[in-house]
């Protein structure tokens, strides 16, 4: 089993910053990657940023240059630094772990609200 615990969401003014954290535990050996998705009200869940086991990173076009994903392998933790936040970034952010068999595990979600 895999457990993902997210933290760091909240309310921030437009132009501000937040840092999300996701700590993984359990059967995470040789996970293929970790990252973040988000889901805004009335919209589909979308990929925000993914970092693979090899260190390759993929960002959604909408967050490039503003968000940075990083990881601390010793702590099994992935971070999402979000700068220059916009109202369009308001969503529930979910941590994802892509296991070695390509199955997906999700965190419980953390709300990010950007006020304009």
PAKOL-781625 format. One record per atom (N, C-alpha, C, O, CB): residue number from 1; residue in three letters; x, y, z. Coordinates in Angstrom, 3 decimals, decimal comma, padded with zeros to 6 digits. Glycine has a CB too. Example, Ala and Ser with C-alpha at 12.3 -4.5 7.8 and 13.67 -1.06 7.14 Angstrom:
<drenlums>
1  ALA  013,190  -005,690  007,800
1  ALA  012,300  -004,500  007,800
1  ALA  013,200  -003,300  007,800
1  ALA  014,236  -003,319  008,465
1  ALA  011,308  -004,473  009,046
2  SER  012,850  -002,250  007,080
2  SER  013,670  -001,060  007,140
2  SER  012,900  000,030  007,870
2  SER  013,409  001,138  008,039
2  SER  014,084  -000,598  005,725
</drenlums>
This chain:
<drenlums>
1  UNK  000,827  -001,198  000,000
1  UNK  000,000  000,000  000,000
1  UNK  000,856  001,239  000,000
1  UNK  001,980  001,242  000,501
1  UNK  -000,933  000,011  001,195
2  UNK  000,308  002,292  -000,569
2  UNK  000,994  003,582  -000,667
2  UNK  000,142  004,632  000,025
2  UNK  -001,071  004,697  -000,171
2  UNK  001,263  003,975  -002,156
3  UNK  000,787  005,444  000,827
3  UNK  000,098  006,574  001,453
3  UNK  000,775  007,859  001,012
3  UNK  002,002  007,959  001,004
3  UNK  000,098  006,451  003,010
4  UNK  -000,031  008,829  000,649
4  UNK  000,458  010,143  000,240
4  UNK  -000,208  011,189  001,120
4  UNK  -001,435  011,254  001,204
4  UNK  000,174  010,416  -001,277
5  UNK  000,602  011,999  001,767
5  UNK  000,077  013,028  002,659
5  UNK  000,517  014,389  002,139
5  UNK  001,709  014,686  002,076
5  UNK  000,559  012,808  004,126
6  UNK  -000,446  015,199  001,772
6  UNK  -000,181  016,515  001,205
6  UNK  -000,324  017,595  002,270
6  UNK  -001,046  017,433  003,254
6  UNK  -001,128  016,796  000,031
7  UNK  000,368  018,677  002,054
7  UNK  000,232  019,840  002,924
7  UNK  000,651  021,080  002,148
7  UNK  001,305  020,990  001,109
7  UNK  001,082  019,679  004,220
8  UNK  000,261  022,240  002,673
8  UNK  000,736  023,491  002,112
8  UNK  -000,281  024,310  001,350
8  UNK  000,032  025,420  000,919
8  UNK  001,844  023,215  001,237
9  UNK  -001,484  023,805  001,168
9  UNK  -002,485  024,593  000,473
9  UNK  -002,977  025,750  001,332
9  UNK  -002,606  025,882  002,499
9  UNK  -003,651  023,714  000,063
10  UNK  -003,815  026,582  000,733
10  UNK  -004,364  027,699  001,483
10  UNK  -004,888  028,784  000,585
10  UNK  -005,090  028,592  -000,614
10  UNK  -003,334  028,262  002,400
11  UNK  -005,106  029,947  001,203
11  UNK  -005,621  031,123  000,508
11  UNK  -004,488  032,119  000,316
11  UNK  -003,757  032,426  001,257
11  UNK  -006,798  031,768  001,293
12  UNK  -004,345  032,619  -000,898
12  UNK  -003,285  033,564  -001,202
12  UNK  -003,808  034,587  -002,202
12  UNK  -004,689  034,287  -003,008
12  UNK  -002,030  032,837  -001,752
13  UNK  -003,267  035,774  -002,145
13  UNK  -003,654  036,808  -003,104
13  UNK  -002,959  036,565  -004,444
13  UNK  -001,895  035,950  -004,507
13  UNK  -003,306  038,216  -002,562
14  UNK  -003,572  037,051  -005,489
14  UNK  -002,968  036,946  -006,815
14  UNK  -001,572  037,561  -006,792
14  UNK  -001,348  038,629  -006,222
14  UNK  -003,853  037,640  -007,882
15  UNK  -000,649  036,856  -007,425
15  UNK  000,742  037,287  -007,421
15  UNK  001,570  036,679  -006,311
15  UNK  002,795  036,795  -006,305
15  UNK  000,805  038,759  -007,317
16  UNK  000,903  036,030  -005,370
16  UNK  001,595  035,442  -004,244
16  UNK  002,138  034,060  -004,547
16  UNK  002,092  033,580  -005,680
16  UNK  000,683  035,378  -003,070
17  UNK  002,654  033,434  -003,498
17  UNK  003,297  032,129  -003,644
17  UNK  002,796  031,151  -002,580
17  UNK  002,381  031,543  -001,489
17  UNK  004,825  032,273  -003,553
18  UNK  002,849  029,886  -002,929
18  UNK  002,584  028,795  -002,002
18  UNK  003,521  027,647  -002,339
18  UNK  003,997  027,519  -003,467
18  UNK  001,092  028,342  -002,065
19  UNK  003,774  026,814  -001,335
19  UNK  004,585  025,624  -001,555
19  UNK  003,825  024,411  -001,043
19  UNK  003,479  024,334  000,136
19  UNK  005,968  025,749  -000,857
20  UNK  003,571  023,477  -001,929
20  UNK  002,903  022,241  -001,563
20  UNK  003,943  021,148  -001,310
20  UNK  004,993  021,106  -001,950
20  UNK  001,911  021,811  -002,667
21  UNK  003,626  020,279  -000,375
21  UNK  004,477  019,127  -000,078
21  UNK  003,642  017,861  -000,134
21  UNK  002,451  017,871  000,175
21  UNK  005,156  019,274  001,309
22  UNK  004,282  016,777  -000,532
22  UNK  003,626  015,466  -000,556
22  UNK  004,623  014,426  -000,087
22  UNK  005,630  014,165  -000,745
22  UNK  003,088  015,119  -001,983
23  UNK  004,329  013,838  001,061
23  UNK  005,197  012,812  001,629
23  UNK  004,613  011,443  001,330
23  UNK  003,443  011,184  001,612
23  UNK  005,373  013,012  003,155
24  UNK  005,427  010,571  000,760
24  UNK  004,984  009,229  000,398
24  UNK  005,539  008,202  001,372
24  UNK  006,667  008,324  001,849
24  UNK  005,411  008,888  -001,033
25  UNK  004,735  007,196  001,657
25  UNK  005,185  006,086  002,493
25  UNK  004,526  004,804  002,001
25  UNK  003,559  004,833  001,240
25  UNK  004,853  006,342  003,996
26  UNK  005,075  003,674  002,455
26  UNK  004,531  002,394  002,037
26  UNK  005,355  001,779  000,920
26  UNK  006,575  001,936  000,870
26  UNK  003,093  002,554  001,594
27  UNK  004,682  001,087  000,038
27  UNK  005,359  000,345  -001,035
27  UNK  005,669  001,264  -002,203
27  UNK  004,989  001,235  -003,229
27  UNK  004,496  -000,842  -001,508
28  UNK  006,712  002,087  -002,036
28  UNK  007,026  003,078  -003,059
28  UNK  008,339  002,794  -003,751
28  UNK  008,833  003,630  -004,508
28  UNK  007,064  004,450  -002,457
29  UNK  008,912  001,628  -003,506
29  UNK  010,200  001,298  -004,098
29  UNK  010,109  001,336  -005,601
29  UNK  009,200  000,760  -006,198
29  UNK  010,679  -000,069  -003,632
30  UNK  011,069  002,028  -006,217
30  UNK  011,171  002,113  -007,681
30  UNK  009,929  002,697  -008,340
30  UNK  009,552  002,292  -009,440
30  UNK  011,435  000,748  -008,252
31  UNK  009,303  003,640  -007,669
31  UNK  008,173  004,333  -008,304
31  UNK  008,668  005,012  -009,577
31  UNK  009,788  005,520  -009,624
31  UNK  007,526  005,380  -007,329
32  UNK  007,832  005,016  -010,598
32  UNK  008,213  005,616  -011,877
32  UNK  008,207  007,140  -011,832
32  UNK  008,907  007,790  -012,609
32  UNK  007,281  005,138  -012,968
33  UNK  007,430  007,699  -010,938
33  UNK  007,399  009,149  -010,859
33  UNK  006,435  009,638  -009,800
33  UNK  005,636  008,876  -009,255
33  UNK  007,030  009,733  -012,193
34  UNK  006,527  010,911  -009,526
34  UNK  005,591  011,584  -008,624
34  UNK  005,274  012,942  -009,200
34  UNK  006,004  013,466  -010,042
34  UNK  006,170  011,713  -007,183
35  UNK  004,188  013,499  -008,740
35  UNK  003,868  014,823  -009,244
35  UNK  002,565  015,344  -008,704
35  UNK  002,066  014,914  -007,664
35  UNK  003,822  014,810  -010,732
36  UNK  002,030  016,290  -009,450
36  UNK  000,827  017,015  -009,023
36  UNK  -000,170  017,145  -010,169
36  UNK  000,190  017,427  -011,312
36  UNK  001,200  018,407  -008,492
37  UNK  -001,427  016,930  -009,823
37  UNK  -002,560  017,224  -010,669
37  UNK  -003,410  018,259  -009,942
37  UNK  -003,223  018,498  -008,750
37  UNK  -003,378  015,933  -011,006
38  UNK  -004,324  018,856  -010,650
38  UNK  -005,284  019,756  -010,025
38  UNK  -006,640  019,642  -010,703
38  UNK  -006,758  019,252  -011,865
38  UNK  -004,782  021,203  -010,078
39  UNK  -007,650  019,995  -009,932
39  UNK  -009,015  019,962  -010,454
39  UNK  -009,754  021,181  -009,955
39  UNK  -009,964  021,357  -008,755
39  UNK  -009,752  018,663  -010,037
40  UNK  -010,147  022,021  -010,900
40  UNK  -010,945  023,198  -010,583
40  UNK  -012,420  022,830  -010,666
40  UNK  -012,781  021,859  -011,332
40  UNK  -010,611  024,377  -011,541
41  UNK  -013,275  023,597  -009,995
41  UNK  -014,715  023,301  -010,025
41  UNK  -015,249  023,240  -011,455
41  UNK  -015,021  024,148  -012,254
41  UNK  -015,490  024,356  -009,229
42  UNK  -015,961  022,157  -011,764
42  UNK  -016,556  022,016  -013,073
42  UNK  -015,605  021,626  -014,174
42  UNK  -015,997  021,568  -015,339
42  UNK  -017,202  023,253  -013,435
43  UNK  -014,354  021,355  -013,827
43  UNK  -013,353  020,999  -014,834
43  UNK  -012,771  019,622  -014,550
43  UNK  -012,890  019,091  -013,446
43  UNK  -012,232  022,049  -014,877
44  UNK  -012,141  019,061  -015,571
44  UNK  -011,487  017,771  -015,407
44  UNK  -010,167  017,938  -014,666
44  UNK  -009,553  019,005  -014,677
44  UNK  -011,256  017,104  -016,770
45  UNK  -009,756  016,866  -014,030
45  UNK  -008,456  016,868  -013,374
45  UNK  -007,371  016,933  -014,447
45  UNK  -007,437  016,231  -015,455
45  UNK  -008,279  015,605  -012,469
46  UNK  -006,378  017,780  -014,219
46  UNK  -005,324  017,968  -015,210
46  UNK  -003,950  017,872  -014,565
46  UNK  -003,763  018,191  -013,390
46  UNK  -005,483  019,318  -015,912
47  UNK  -003,001  017,424  -015,367
47  UNK  -001,640  017,327  -014,891
47  UNK  -001,026  018,713  -014,758
47  UNK  -001,204  019,567  -015,626
47  UNK  -000,806  016,459  -015,827
48  UNK  -000,313  018,926  -013,682
48  UNK  000,378  020,186  -013,435
48  UNK  001,884  020,012  -013,621
48  UNK  002,510  020,740  -014,391
48  UNK  000,067  020,705  -012,018
49  UNK  002,450  019,060  -012,923
49  UNK  003,888  018,822  -013,012
49  UNK  004,192  017,396  -012,575
49  UNK  003,632  016,895  -011,600
49  UNK  004,674  019,840  -012,147
50  UNK  005,083  016,759  -013,309
50  UNK  005,494  015,392  -012,994
50  UNK  007,015  015,315  -013,027
50  UNK  007,649  015,887  -013,914
50  UNK  004,865  014,370  -013,990
51  UNK  007,595  014,615  -012,071
51  UNK  009,028  014,343  -012,090
51  UNK  009,208  012,831  -012,088
51  UNK  008,663  012,133  -011,233
51  UNK  009,762  015,009  -010,868
52  UNK  009,973  012,333  -013,048
52  UNK  010,150  010,891  -013,169
52  UNK  011,292  010,414  -012,281
52  UNK  012,049  011,213  -011,731
52  UNK  010,413  010,501  -014,628
53  UNK  011,398  009,101  -012,154
53  UNK  012,475  008,520  -011,363
53  UNK  013,836  008,965  -011,876
53  UNK  014,770  009,154  -011,098
53  UNK  012,381  007,000  -011,375
54  UNK  013,942  009,128  -013,172
54  UNK  015,216  009,550  -013,773
54  UNK  015,456  011,042  -013,654
54  UNK  016,533  011,532  -013,994
54  UNK  015,258  009,155  -015,226
55  UNK  014,461  011,763  -013,175
55  UNK  014,637  013,198  -012,995
55  UNK  014,083  014,057  -014,115
55  UNK  014,232  015,279  -014,094
55  UNK  016,062  013,492  -012,838
56  UNK  013,446  013,429  -015,095
56  UNK  012,825  014,225  -016,142
56  UNK  011,588  014,913  -015,581
56  UNK  010,868  014,344  -014,761
56  UNK  012,460  013,349  -017,366
57  UNK  011,350  016,133  -016,025
57  UNK  010,249  016,944  -015,513
57  UNK  009,377  017,401  -016,664
57  UNK  009,861  017,791  -017,726
57  UNK  010,776  018,156  -014,718
58  UNK  008,071  017,341  -016,422
58  UNK  007,107  017,841  -017,389
58  UNK  006,139  018,773  -016,688
58  UNK  005,580  018,439  -015,643
58  UNK  006,354  016,682  -018,076
59  UNK  005,946  019,957  -017,280
59  UNK  005,013  020,942  -016,738
59  UNK  003,868  021,172  -017,710
59  UNK  004,040  021,072  -018,925
59  UNK  005,731  022,266  -016,437
60  UNK  002,722  021,476  -017,174
60  UNK  001,637  021,985  -018,005
60  UNK  002,055  023,342  -018,545
60  UNK  002,740  024,105  -017,864
60  UNK  000,297  022,084  -017,204
61  UNK  001,641  023,637  -019,767
61  UNK  002,019  024,912  -020,377
61  UNK  001,574  026,096  -019,518
61  UNK  002,256  027,119  -019,457
61  UNK  001,415  025,028  -021,778
62  UNK  000,440  025,949  -018,864
62  UNK  -000,134  027,061  -018,104
62  UNK  000,684  027,430  -016,864
62  UNK  000,497  028,510  -016,303
62  UNK  -001,543  026,715  -017,689
63  UNK  001,586  026,549  -016,432
63  UNK  002,347  026,831  -015,211
63  UNK  003,840  026,991  -015,469
63  UNK  004,593  027,318  -014,552
63  UNK  002,129  025,727  -014,203
64  UNK  004,271  026,767  -016,689
64  UNK  005,700  026,884  -017,008
64  UNK  006,214  028,276  -016,672
64  UNK  005,587  029,284  -016,997
64  UNK  005,952  026,573  -018,496
65  UNK  007,361  028,310  -016,018
65  UNK  007,956  029,574  -015,623
65  UNK  007,444  030,110  -014,300
65  UNK  008,008  031,060  -013,757
65  UNK  007,720  030,579  -016,678
66  UNK  006,380  029,513  -013,773
66  UNK  005,819  029,979  -012,498
66  UNK  005,900  028,913  -011,400
66  UNK  006,104  029,231  -010,229
66  UNK  004,367  030,401  -012,694
67  UNK  005,738  027,662  -011,788
67  UNK  005,760  026,551  -010,829
67  UNK  007,048  025,752  -010,992
67  UNK  007,584  025,623  -012,093
67  UNK  004,524  025,631  -011,019
68  UNK  007,531  025,219  -009,873
68  UNK  008,721  024,378  -009,891
68  UNK  008,480  023,144  -009,047
68  UNK  008,116  023,240  -007,874
68  UNK  009,955  025,150  -009,383
69  UNK  008,684  021,988  -009,648
69  UNK  008,570  020,735  -008,918
69  UNK  009,966  020,276  -008,514
69  UNK  010,926  020,425  -009,270
69  UNK  007,850  019,650  -009,773
70  UNK  010,062  019,722  -007,325
70  UNK  011,337  019,194  -006,856
70  UNK  011,062  018,025  -005,923
70  UNK  009,919  017,775  -005,539
70  UNK  012,176  020,294  -006,141
71  UNK  012,118  017,317  -005,568
71  UNK  011,921  016,172  -004,679
71  UNK  013,104  016,026  -003,737
71  UNK  014,221  016,462  -004,015
71  UNK  011,723  014,879  -005,489
72  UNK  012,809  015,401  -002,625
72  UNK  013,836  015,002  -001,664
72  UNK  013,710  013,488  -001,545
72  UNK  012,850  012,980  -000,826
72  UNK  013,667  015,734  -000,248
73  UNK  014,572  012,779  -002,253
73  UNK  014,457  011,325  -002,298
73  UNK  014,659  010,690  -000,926
73  UNK  014,061  009,658  -000,619
73  UNK  015,462  010,756  -003,278
74  UNK  015,487  011,299  -000,119
74  UNK  015,741  010,742  001,212
74  UNK  014,486  010,793  002,077
74  UNK  014,300  009,961  002,965
74  UNK  016,884  011,499  001,900
75  UNK  013,638  011,764  001,814
75  UNK  012,405  011,925  002,589
75  UNK  011,183  011,412  001,844
75  UNK  010,065  011,493  002,354
75  UNK  012,203  013,381  002,948
76  UNK  011,388  010,878  000,627
76  UNK  010,261  010,419  -000,207
76  UNK  009,201  011,501  -000,334
76  UNK  008,004  011,236  -000,220
76  UNK  009,635  009,143  000,382
77  UNK  009,654  012,707  -000,570
77  UNK  008,765  013,864  -000,601
77  UNK  008,961  014,630  -001,902
77  UNK  010,083  014,808  -002,377
77  UNK  009,016  014,785  000,614
78  UNK  007,853  015,074  -002,460
78  UNK  007,891  015,923  -003,642
78  UNK  007,242  017,256  -003,285
78  UNK  006,294  017,318  -002,502
78  UNK  007,169  015,244  -004,858
79  UNK  007,771  018,308  -003,874
79  UNK  007,311  019,657  -003,577
79  UNK  006,828  020,333  -004,859
79  UNK  007,242  019,982  -005,964
79  UNK  008,435  020,485  -002,913
80  UNK  005,950  021,304  -004,680
80  UNK  005,538  022,147  -005,787
80  UNK  005,585  023,590  -005,307
80  UNK  004,744  024,028  -004,524
80  UNK  004,112  021,760  -006,306
81  UNK  006,576  024,312  -005,788
81  UNK  006,679  025,738  -005,481
81  UNK  005,879  026,495  -006,526
81  UNK  006,150  026,396  -007,723
81  UNK  008,174  026,218  -005,452
82  UNK  004,902  027,241  -006,073
82  UNK  004,009  027,960  -006,968
82  UNK  004,183  029,453  -006,755
82  UNK  003,883  029,975  -005,682
82  UNK  002,540  027,541  -006,741
83  UNK  004,663  030,129  -007,770
83  UNK  004,862  031,573  -007,723
83  UNK  003,945  032,274  -008,709
83  UNK  003,397  031,653  -009,619
83  UNK  006,320  031,925  -008,016
84  UNK  003,786  033,572  -008,518
84  UNK  002,959  034,372  -009,428
84  UNK  001,595  033,725  -009,626
84  UNK  001,120  033,581  -010,753
84  UNK  003,662  034,549  -010,785
85  UNK  000,985  033,343  -008,536
85  UNK  -000,296  032,639  -008,611
85  UNK  -001,382  033,541  -009,180
85  UNK  -001,429  034,744  -008,924
85  UNK  -000,709  032,128  -007,227
86  UNK  -002,241  032,916  -009,952
86  UNK  -003,348  033,607  -010,610
86  UNK  -004,656  032,960  -010,181
86  UNK  -004,676  031,836  -009,679
86  UNK  -003,193  033,571  -012,160
87  UNK  -005,740  033,684  -010,388
87  UNK  -007,043  033,141  -009,991
87  UNK  -007,332  031,829  -010,726
87  UNK  -008,042  030,964  -010,213
87  UNK  -008,163  034,167  -010,273
88  UNK  -006,776  031,694  -011,924
88  UNK  -006,998  030,466  -012,693
88  UNK  -006,306  029,256  -012,062
88  UNK  -006,582  028,119  -012,442
88  UNK  -006,504  030,650  -014,123
89  UNK  -005,425  029,491  -011,115
89  UNK  -004,747  028,389  -010,425
89  UNK  -005,570  027,830  -009,273
89  UNK  -005,189  026,828  -008,667
89  UNK  -003,403  028,851  -009,906
90  UNK  -006,685  028,464  -008,970
90  UNK  -007,546  027,979  -007,892
90  UNK  -008,067  026,593  -008,230
90  UNK  -008,683  026,390  -009,276
90  UNK  -008,720  028,950  -007,645
91  UNK  -007,818  025,645  -007,345
91  UNK  -008,200  024,255  -007,583
91  UNK  -007,846  023,422  -006,357
91  UNK  -007,177  023,886  -005,434
91  UNK  -007,500  023,693  -008,854
92  UNK  -008,311  022,191  -006,377
92  UNK  -007,807  021,205  -005,431
92  UNK  -006,598  020,535  -006,090
92  UNK  -006,684  020,037  -007,213
92  UNK  -008,922  020,147  -005,036
93  UNK  -005,497  020,531  -005,390
93  UNK  -004,261  019,958  -005,922
93  UNK  -004,056  018,577  -005,307
93  UNK  -004,132  018,393  -004,092
93  UNK  -003,037  020,887  -005,629
94  UNK  -003,795  017,621  -006,182
94  UNK  -003,627  016,223  -005,776
94  UNK  -002,220  015,752  -006,074
94  UNK  -001,692  015,978  -007,163
94  UNK  -004,647  015,322  -006,486
95  UNK  -001,634  015,114  -005,125
95  UNK  -000,355  014,457  -005,340
95  UNK  -000,608  013,103  -005,986
95  UNK  -001,576  012,416  -005,658
95  UNK  000,431  014,303  -004,006
96  UNK  000,266  012,730  -006,903
96  UNK  000,170  011,425  -007,553
96  UNK  001,502  010,712  -007,462
96  UNK  002,561  011,322  -007,607
96  UNK  -000,267  011,569  -009,025
97  UNK  001,439  009,418  -007,221
97  UNK  002,619  008,561  -007,306
97  UNK  002,339  007,515  -008,372
97  UNK  001,327  006,816  -008,324
97  UNK  002,961  007,892  -005,920
98  UNK  003,240  007,417  -009,326
98  UNK  003,110  006,445  -010,401
98  UNK  004,017  005,270  -010,052
98  UNK  005,243  005,383  -010,090
98  UNK  003,480  007,069  -011,803
99  UNK  003,408  004,158  -009,717
99  UNK  004,172  003,022  -009,217
99  UNK  004,949  002,330  -010,347
99  UNK  004,772  002,642  -011,525
99  UNK  003,238  002,022  -008,528
100  UNK  005,800  001,396  -009,961
100  UNK  006,634  000,690  -010,933
100  UNK  005,801  -000,110  -011,928
100  UNK  006,260  -000,376  -013,039
100  UNK  007,602  -000,235  -010,215
101  UNK  004,591  -000,495  -011,552
101  UNK  003,694  -001,196  -012,477
101  UNK  002,751  -000,226  -013,186
101  UNK  001,775  -000,636  -013,815
101  UNK  002,882  -002,255  -011,727
102  UNK  003,059  001,069  -013,074
102  UNK  002,280  002,146  -013,697
102  UNK  000,885  002,338  -013,112
102  UNK  000,060  003,032  -013,707
102  UNK  002,156  001,882  -015,155
103  UNK  000,609  001,738  -011,963
103  UNK  -000,634  002,062  -011,277
103  UNK  -000,456  003,401  -010,575
103  UNK  000,660  003,778  -010,216
103  UNK  -001,032  000,942  -010,264
104  UNK  -001,543  004,108  -010,384
104  UNK  -001,505  005,452  -009,809
104  UNK  -002,089  005,467  -008,404
104  UNK  -003,112  004,842  -008,122
104  UNK  -002,262  006,436  -010,700
105  UNK  -001,412  006,193  -007,544
105  UNK  -001,903  006,426  -006,188
105  UNK  -002,081  007,931  -006,008
105  UNK  -001,285  008,733  -006,496
105  UNK  -000,921  005,833  -005,107
106  UNK  -003,141  008,288  -005,298
106  UNK  -003,495  009,695  -005,145
106  UNK  -003,523  010,102  -003,686
106  UNK  -003,868  009,312  -002,807
106  UNK  -004,842  009,977  -005,786
107  UNK  -003,153  011,350  -003,446
107  UNK  -003,332  011,930  -002,138
107  UNK  -004,770  012,389  -001,971
107  UNK  -005,593  012,259  -002,878
107  UNK  -002,363  013,091  -001,924
108  UNK  -005,055  012,926  -000,796
108  UNK  -006,427  013,317  -000,481
108  UNK  -006,796  014,667  -001,090
108  UNK  -007,973  015,026  -001,147
108  UNK  -006,621  013,364  001,023
109  UNK  -005,804  015,404  -001,537
109  UNK  -006,055  016,713  -002,130
109  UNK  -005,896  017,834  -001,128
109  UNK  -006,192  017,675  000,056
109  UNK  -007,435  016,759  -002,724
110  UNK  -005,426  018,970  -001,613
110  UNK  -005,289  020,154  -000,792
110  UNK  -005,795  021,354  -001,592
110  UNK  -005,462  021,515  -002,766
110  UNK  -003,811  020,356  -000,339
111  UNK  -006,589  022,180  -000,951
111  UNK  -007,230  023,305  -001,648
111  UNK  -006,264  024,472  -001,770
111  UNK  -005,616  024,870  -000,802
111  UNK  -008,510  023,750  -000,909
112  UNK  -006,184  025,006  -002,968
112  UNK  -005,450  026,247  -003,219
112  UNK  -006,446  027,251  -003,772
112  UNK  -007,093  027,006  -004,791
112  UNK  -004,241  026,026  -004,212
113  UNK  -006,562  028,376  -003,096
113  UNK  -007,486  029,421  -003,516
113  UNK  -006,708  030,714  -003,712
113  UNK  -006,026  031,188  -002,804
113  UNK  -008,628  029,612  -002,479
114  UNK  -006,820  031,274  -004,902
114  UNK  -006,127  032,516  -005,228
114  UNK  -007,171  033,606  -005,395
114  UNK  -008,039  033,522  -006,265
114  UNK  -005,255  032,366  -006,519
115  UNK  -007,082  034,619  -004,564
115  UNK  -008,040  035,721  -004,614
115  UNK  -007,484  036,844  -005,484
115  UNK  -006,298  037,167  -005,433
115  UNK  -008,360  036,241  -003,189
116  UNK  -008,361  037,419  -006,270
116  UNK  -007,914  038,488  -007,190
116  UNK  -008,201  039,857  -006,606
116  UNK  -007,897  040,872  -007,233
116  UNK  -008,602  038,353  -008,563
</drenlums>
